[in-house]
Each structure stands twice: as structure tokens, then as C-alpha cells.
Amino acid sequence: MAVLKVIEVLSNSEKSWEDATKKAVKHAAKSVKNIRSVYIQEQQAVVKDQEVTEFRVNLKITFEVN
């Protein structure tokens, strides 16, 4: 039987929500092993001068605890 844990992570990117998600997983993987899945809970964008300048994600990362 596997025991799973969920952590909440915030991330941002100037490129896209997808890039922000990838950055969050890459950074979390430095200290969290056995990542199983990511759930995008919320997406936001920052607009300046009628242009989107930043993409933000609030996500949950699920990983197996050994």
C-alpha cells in the first residue's frame, strides 16, 4: 500500500501557465522525491499596459512517502 502526500505550490512564468507548472515541478523535485501527479488548482495572469506580462499557477503536487 502506498502512502501519498500533497503539498501546495505557487509558481510564475513570463512565458505560459505550462512553463510555470514545469518550473514548479522541477524546483519541488530538488527536495521532494517520487512525484506522482500535479493538479492545477488556480491560474492567474498579470496584465500591464494591455499585455499579459506574467502567468501564475497555484498547484498541488502529489508524491509517495516512503
C-alpha positions as CSV (number, residue, x, y, z in Angstrom):
1,M,0.0,0.0,0.0
2,A,1.3,3.4,-1.0
3,V,1.1,6.5,1.3
4,L,0.7,9.7,-0.7
5,K,1.2,13.3,0.5
6,V,0.0,16.6,-1.2
7,I,1.8,19.9,-1.0
8,E,0.6,23.2,-2.4
9,V,3.0,25.3,-4.5
10,L,2.8,28.7,-6.2
11,S,4.9,29.4,-9.3
12,N,5.1,32.0,-12.1
13,S,6.5,32.4,-15.6
14,E,6.7,35.1,-18.2
15,K,6.1,32.5,-20.9
16,S,3.0,30.5,-20.0
17,W,1.0,28.6,-17.4
18,E,2.6,25.4,-18.7
19,D,6.0,26.8,-18.2
20,A,5.1,27.9,-14.6
21,T,3.9,24.4,-13.9
22,K,7.1,22.8,-15.2
23,K,9.2,25.2,-13.2
24,A,7.2,24.3,-10.0
25,V,7.7,20.6,-10.5
26,K,11.4,21.0,-11.4
27,H,12.0,23.1,-8.3
28,A,9.9,20.8,-6.0
29,A,11.8,17.7,-7.3
30,K,15.0,19.1,-5.8
31,S,13.7,18.2,-2.3
32,V,10.6,16.0,-2.9
33,K,11.1,12.6,-4.4
34,N,8.6,10.2,-6.1
35,I,6.3,12.9,-7.5
36,R,3.2,11.2,-9.0
37,S,1.0,14.0,-10.2
38,V,0.2,17.7,-10.4
39,Y,-3.3,19.3,-10.0
40,I,-3.6,22.8,-11.3
41,Q,-5.9,24.5,-8.7
42,E,-5.8,28.1,-10.0
43,Q,-4.4,30.1,-12.8
44,Q,-3.9,33.9,-12.9
45,A,-2.3,36.4,-15.2
46,V,-0.8,39.8,-14.6
47,V,-1.6,42.5,-17.2
48,K,0.4,45.7,-17.7
49,D,-0.3,48.2,-20.5
50,Q,-2.9,45.9,-22.1
51,E,-0.4,43.0,-22.3
52,V,-0.1,39.8,-20.3
53,T,3.3,40.0,-18.6
54,E,3.2,37.1,-16.1
55,F,1.4,33.8,-15.7
56,R,0.8,32.4,-12.2
57,V,-0.3,28.9,-11.1
58,N,-1.4,27.6,-7.8
59,L,-0.9,23.8,-7.9
60,K,-1.0,20.7,-5.8
61,I,1.8,18.2,-6.1
62,T,1.2,14.6,-5.0
63,F,4.1,12.4,-4.1
64,E,4.7,9.0,-2.5
65,V,6.0,8.9,1.0
66,N,8.4,6.0,1.8
